[in-house]
Amino acid sequence: MRKWIVLLAVGVVSSWGLAAFAEDTSGPHRFGVGAHYWKAVKDIDVKDVDEDGFSWVATYQYKPSAFGLGIDVEWKEKGFAGSTEDVYEPQAYLILGRALYAAAGVGGYYSDGEFADDPFYLFRAGFDVELLPSIRLDIHALYRFEKWDNLENSDTNADSDTITLGAALRIAL
């Protein structure tokens, strides 16, 4: 029984891998939601500063070809970088690739009615596959170059880049 489950799993993963090279049949506009798990690269030993956590993401992509544009808004609860309020992070990135892709972009912090002074920069790599007609799954990793002391309502001077693992489901139109 266990052998059949392994063979089935290998078959499914292989078919997704072959789909990475197939022509994209979904529309260029992709709207969705996702979740991220983020972790600070440096060890932060400051009270009330989260070193890791989960966040939610609203996402849009325009991908008419192997080149595209992505716009996300990420929501992190208070405690990120020592913030005393929830943090919203609008970000935009350029995408290169189809199913296997890489992206680079820029974003900012919005918290307590204020935008941070300096942006953050990000690199992203992922695997974006069509699960069903017009429904796409994007599994990705991000590296963000951040200045945590940039938040207006942060109680700390802690500073660290972050690594993020995420997934998003999108509907393509």
GIQUI-V359874 format. One record per residue. N is the residue number from 1. RES is the residue in one small letter. SS is DSSP state (A for helix, B for strand, O for the rest). PHI is phi as a letter, one per 30 degrees, with the letter a starting at -180 (none if undefined). OMEGA is omega in radians with two decimals (999 if undefined). Layout:
N,RES,SS,PHI,OMEGA
N,RES,SS,PHI,OMEGA
This chain:
1,m,O,none,-3.12
2,r,A,d,3.13
3,k,A,d,-3.13
4,w,A,d,3.11
5,i,A,d,3.11
6,v,A,d,3.11
7,l,A,d,3.09
8,l,A,d,3.12
9,a,A,d,3.10
10,v,A,d,3.11
11,g,A,d,3.13
12,v,A,d,3.13
13,v,A,d,3.11
14,s,A,d,3.13
15,s,A,d,3.06
16,w,A,d,3.11
17,g,A,d,3.08
18,l,A,d,3.11
19,a,A,d,3.13
20,a,O,d,-3.11
21,f,O,c,-3.12
22,a,O,d,3.09
23,e,O,d,3.14
24,d,O,d,-3.10
25,t,O,c,-3.13
26,s,O,d,-3.12
27,g,O,d,-3.07
28,p,O,d,-3.13
29,h,B,c,-3.07
30,r,B,b,-3.14
31,f,B,c,3.14
32,g,B,a,3.09
33,v,B,b,3.14
34,g,B,a,3.12
35,a,B,b,3.12
36,h,B,b,2.90
37,y,B,c,-3.11
38,w,B,c,3.13
39,k,B,b,3.08
40,a,B,d,3.12
41,v,O,d,3.13
42,k,O,c,3.06
43,d,O,d,-3.10
44,i,O,c,3.14
45,d,O,c,3.14
46,v,O,b,-3.12
47,k,O,d,3.09
48,d,O,i,3.05
49,v,O,c,3.13
50,d,B,d,3.07
51,e,O,c,3.12
52,d,B,a,3.13
53,g,B,l,3.10
54,f,B,c,3.07
55,s,B,b,3.11
56,w,B,c,-3.08
57,v,B,b,2.91
58,a,B,c,-2.96
59,t,B,b,3.03
60,y,B,b,3.03
61,q,B,b,2.97
62,y,B,c,-3.09
63,k,O,b,3.12
64,p,O,d,-3.11
65,s,O,a,3.11
66,a,O,d,3.05
67,f,B,c,-3.13
68,g,B,a,-3.13
69,l,B,b,3.09
70,g,B,b,3.07
71,i,B,b,3.13
72,d,B,b,2.92
73,v,B,b,-3.11
74,e,B,c,-3.14
75,w,B,c,3.09
76,k,B,c,3.13
77,e,O,d,-3.13
78,k,O,e,-3.07
79,g,O,j,3.07
80,f,B,d,3.12
81,a,O,h,3.14
82,g,O,i,-3.11
83,s,B,d,3.12
84,t,O,c,3.08
85,e,O,b,3.04
86,d,O,d,-3.11
87,v,B,c,3.07
88,y,B,c,-3.04
89,e,B,b,3.03
90,p,B,d,-3.11
91,q,B,a,3.11
92,a,B,b,-3.10
93,y,B,a,3.05
94,l,B,c,-3.04
95,i,B,c,3.05
96,l,B,b,3.12
97,g,B,k,3.11
98,r,O,c,-3.13
99,a,O,d,2.99
100,l,B,c,-3.05
101,y,B,b,3.00
102,a,B,b,-3.13
103,a,B,b,3.06
104,a,B,b,-3.10
105,g,B,a,-3.08
106,v,B,b,3.12
107,g,B,a,3.14
108,g,O,b,3.14
109,y,O,c,3.02
110,y,B,b,-3.12
111,s,B,a,3.10
112,d,O,h,3.07
113,g,O,i,-3.08
114,e,B,b,2.95
115,f,B,c,3.08
116,a,O,d,-3.11
117,d,O,d,-3.05
118,d,O,c,3.09
119,p,O,d,2.92
120,f,B,c,-3.14
121,y,B,c,-3.08
122,l,B,b,2.93
123,f,B,c,-3.06
124,r,B,b,3.04
125,a,B,b,-3.10
126,g,B,a,3.14
127,f,B,b,-3.07
128,d,B,c,-3.04
129,v,B,b,3.08
130,e,B,d,3.14
131,l,B,d,3.11
132,l,B,b,3.09
133,p,O,e,3.11
134,s,O,i,3.06
135,i,B,c,-3.03
136,r,B,c,3.05
137,l,B,c,3.13
138,d,B,c,3.06
139,i,B,c,-2.98
140,h,B,b,3.05
141,a,B,b,3.13
142,l,B,b,2.92
143,y,B,b,-3.11
144,r,B,c,3.07
145,f,B,c,-2.98
146,e,O,b,2.98
147,k,O,c,-3.06
148,w,A,d,-3.13
149,d,A,d,-3.12
150,n,A,d,-3.11
151,l,O,d,-3.11
152,e,O,d,-3.05
153,n,O,c,3.11
154,s,B,d,3.14
155,d,O,c,-2.99
156,t,O,b,3.01
157,n,O,c,3.12
158,a,O,d,-3.09
159,d,O,b,3.13
160,s,O,a,2.93
161,d,O,d,3.13
162,t,B,b,3.00
163,i,B,c,-3.07
164,t,B,b,2.97
165,l,B,c,-3.07
166,g,B,b,3.06
167,a,B,b,3.11
168,a,B,b,2.98
169,l,B,c,-3.12
170,r,B,b,2.99
171,i,B,c,-3.12
172,a,B,c,3.12
173,l,O,c,999
